[in-house]
């Protein structure tokens, strides 16, 4: 099995596909240090590190801080709260369709074998 197939298969066997499909959605992340982060998902890498934009961080001393961009390492995440208004079934269906469309779009096609040109053999006796 090649690496590309393994990556796609691994993505669908973990929660990574959920957070990748949630790009552009606003979520709340609770950290192990009892901080809460509210922001918009910009990117999720294969290790489930989440990059957020327009972030509002509420630390354990209840002090609010604002950041334009923040990267949250997966090992620091305790909970991820997904809003109820997000329909995960539909979101994952659309995400899987997008992946399959991209796969078809960039899939290599087999070349057709070229036909050899027909050659006539010169026969000097036929003149």
N, C-alpha and C positions, 0 to 999 in steps of 0.2 A: 504494500500500500504506500503510495507516495505521500510526501509531506503535506501537500495541499488537501488531499482527502482526509488525512488525519486531523488537520487543523479544523476543517469544517465539522467533522464528526465530533471532535472534542468540544467544539463550541456549542453544539446542540445537546450534548450530554451533561452540560453544567449550567449554572445560572448566568453564565457569561452572555448567552444570547438574550436573556431578559434585559440586562442592563445596556447591552449594545442597541437593542430595539428601543430603549427609552431615551436615546439621544434627543436632546431638545426639550425634554420634560423636566419639570421642577420636582425635586424630591427632598426629603429630609434624611440626613444620615446622623446616627448617634454613634459617637466614638467610644472606645474603651475608657477614655479619660473623662467620661460623663459630659463631653461637649456635644452640642447639637449644631449641625450645619444644614443650612437651607440654601439650595442653589439649583442652577440649570446644568444638566449633564452635557458636557461638550465632547468628551471622548472617554472610552473605556479600553484599556489594553488587555492583552491576553492573561495578565496576572491579576485582573480585576482591580487595578488601580484606577480611580475615577477622577477625572479632571472636571471641575465645576467652574461656571462663570457666574457673575453677579451674586456673590456668596455673602450670606449673613451668618456669622458664627456667634453662637452664644456659649461662652465658656462656663466652667463649673462655678465661677463666682458671679454668674448672671450678668456679665458684662458683654455687651454686643459689640462686635467688630465687623467691618465690611471689607471685603476683598473683591477685586475684579476677577482674578483667576486663582484657583486653589486646587492643588493635587492632593488627593487623599489616598494614602497607601492602604491596600486591602487588609493588611495585618492589624491596622488600627480601627477597623470598622466593627462595631458590635451589631447594630441593626440598620437596615435601610427601609424607610417608610415610603411606600409607594401610594400616592393619593388614590382614593376610591373611584374618582372620576375616570381613571385610565382603564380602558378595557384591554386587559392583557391578552385574551384570546385573539382578538382582532389584530392587536399590535404585533403579536408573534406570527400570525398568519401573513400579514403584510410584509414583515421582515423576511420570512422564509421565501416568499414569492420574489422579493427583491434579490435575495441571494441566488435563487435559481435562475432568474433573468440575467443576472451578471455572469453567471457560470456559462449560460448559453451564448451570451454576447462575446465573451472572450475565449470560448472554446476553440481549439485548433481544429481545422477541418482536414480531412484526408484529401490528398491530391489525387486527381484522376490520372490514370496512366495514359501517357501520350501514345497515340497510334503511330506506328512507323509508316513513313510515306511509302506508297506503292511504287516500286521501281520496275520499269520495263527492261527486260533483258534484250540487248541488241543481238539480232540473229542475222548475219550477213547473207544467209542463203535465202531469205524471204524477199529479197528485192526483185 
